[in-house]
């Protein structure tokens, strides 16, 4: 078998976050926040929202591709593949308001991880899709659910 292509390893593991021995999925979500937070703090609302949305689109495509490759080397839905958590977390962060305090960002993290781990309302069913699509789809839906709850919290509080 050929050597695992480095670019797919970097993408699939979110620059190595997936190699963390305890809770690689949680580390993928933390990595997503670490990439997003400087944009949130330093850019205008329109800029960070646009860039985050573009990151979601680009890394969903790259994530499907790299996750599919990773399955050939590491088996079905390997825990080291965390690009799906990164994309899902960014989707939840799209619902964070421009004037959010730290606890809203923490709530986004907790909500995304909750929906990712518990897998309610069709999230688990998304895993049945083939290859990288299944790896990515459940976390995308978990991210959407997290975003919906953040939007509802912002509306009612």
Beta strands, then each sheet from edge to edge (+ up, - down):
end
